Amino acid sequence: MAESGEPERVVRLRIRGRVQGVGFRYWMEREAERLGLDGWVRNRRDGSVEALIAGPAPLVADMIEACRQGPPAARVERVEAEPCGPPPPPGFRILPSV
């Protein structure tokens, strides 16, 4: 994916707060596609949203920052990000909840 010349960054996110039942996964899918990022997003049983995002480092940083706000109905309390690897397959998808 890092065709822009920027180094590739792969990050696993855990987003906590009022983030389920507010369209967070669908919003994140649209944002990731808009930014050209690869990865996935899913709901967790504990009420959080988990995601893996990969792409040029500045765009991954933009996505992390966008997740701090989320869609209009969300109330994000915390976004945890940790480096991860290897990168996911191309594209961005919503996975089943776990």
N, C-alpha and C positions, 0 to 999 in steps of 0.2 A: 503494500500500500504506500510506503513512504516515497512516492514519486515526486513529491515537491522538493526533494533534497533535504528535508528535515529528518532528523533521526526518528525512528519508530519508537513509540511508547505504548506499553500494554499495562493496563491498570484494572484491578478489580475494585468495584465500588460497593459499599453498603450504605443505603440511604434510609434514614430513620425519621419517623414523625408520622403525620397523616399523609401516607403515600400510597395506600391501597384504596381502591374504590373511587379514585379521583382521576383516572386516565393517565397515570404516571408512565406506565409501560408504553402506551401508544404515543404519548408525547415524546418520550425518550427515543423511540424508534424513528419518529419524524426528524427530531433534532440530529440524531446520528447520521441519518441519510443525507440531511441537508449539509452536514459538515464533511461527509464522505468517510465516516468512521466505520470500522468493522466491529463485530461483537454480538452481544446478546443481552437481554434483560429478562428478569423473572421476579415474581413475588415469592417471598419466604413465609413460612407458617408463623414466624414470630412477628409478622406485620411489617417487616422491612421490605425494601426492594434491593435486589442484588443485580449487578451488571458487570460485564467485562467489556472494556472498550479499548480499541487499538487504532493507531494512526499516527500522523505527524505530531510530535510533542506539543506544539502550540495549539493544535486543534483539540487534542485530548484535554489540555488545560482549559480551553474554552468550554468543553462539554462538562467538565467537573464543576466549573463555576456556574453554568446554567442549571445544573442539578441542585445547587444550593437554593434555587428559587422553585424550579419545577413548574408544572402547569398551574393555571389559576386557582384551582380548588385545593391544591396541596398545601401542607404546612410542614416544611422540611425543618427538622430539628438538628440533624447532624448528617454530614456526608463523610464517610471514612473511605480513604483511598490507599491502596497498597500496590506496589509494583507486582506484576505477574507475568507469566510467560508460559508457553510460547504463544504467539499471536493466534487468534481464532481464524477460521476460514473467512474468505471474503464475504461481505454483506453484513447486514444487521438484522437480527430476528428476535422475536419474543418466544421464550421457552416456557414450557409448563411450570407451574408453581411447584416448589419443593418445601 
